[in-house]
Amino acid sequence: MGPPRALPPPISLEEAVRRSREALEAREGRAGYVQDALAVDFAEASDEQLFGPQRTIRADLPDPTVWAGRITRALLEVMTGVRPAPQVVRWTTPEVYAVVARRSALVARRVAEGNAPRRRPRVTVVRVRVCEPADGVAEAAVVVHDGTTVRAVAVRLVGQDGKWRVSALQIG
């Protein structure tokens, strides 16, 4: 091995583009096109607006009545330990998922300590009532029966990325 080679001096981007064009013209005998940079203006919108969840209008979403009943049942099953929490992560906002997953972990710990019954009652949806206060937003009142207790659950659904997502959950 010989002594290390010295690096050439740095040049500006404009100079590199000019040299590249000249080399292409010399090779092909004509003026060629060299792509610079993609012209995208990010000054008008933030990263969250461009790459975050995108709002979906009501016409592009499924029936909220059926969906509210199904997701409410799934969320209650997670909260009672019947279903694993990651199954509902894509259908909830991070705030709702944190509450549901925390409740699921609490139930799992109580079962492990022997302070809760291992068998959990099956959740049945009795009735769903939905109102849509804005385009892409649905609020549902869901009545559920868990074997011994009848409960009311309020769910707020927002249309995001082509699907309904639970943005608020209140259990009575």
CORMO-V243131 format. One line per field, one symbol per residue. ss: DSSP state (H for helix, E for strand, L for the rest). phi: phi as a letter, one per 20 degrees, with the letter a starting at -180 (. if undefined). psi: psi as a letter, one per 30 degrees, with the letter a starting at -180 (. if undefined). A space follows every 10 residues. Layout:
ss: ???
phi: ???
psi: ???
//
This chain:
ss: LLLLLLLLLL LLHHHHHHHH HHHHHHHHLL LLLLLLLLLL LLLLLLHHHH HLLLELLHHH LLLHHHHHHH HHHHHHHHHL LLLLHHHHHH HELHHHHHHH HHHHHHHHHH HHHLLLLLLL LLLEEEEEEE EEEELLEEEE EEEEELLLLE EEEEEEEEEE LLEEEEEEEE EL
phi: .effffffff cfffffffff fffffffemb fdddfedfec eefecegffe degdfcfffe dfffffffff fffffffffe nfcffffdff dcfgffffff ffffffffff ffenebffed ffeceebccc cdfbfnccdc ddeccdoccd cdcdcddcec lnbfcedbbc de
psi: kalkkkklkk lleeeeeeee eeeeeeefgl klkkkclkjk jgfflleeee fakkkklefg llkfeeeeee eeeeeeeefg gekkeffgef glleeeeeee eeeeeeeeee eefggkkekk lkkkkekkkk ljflkgkkkk jkklkhefkk lkkkkkkkjk hglkkjfkkk k.
//
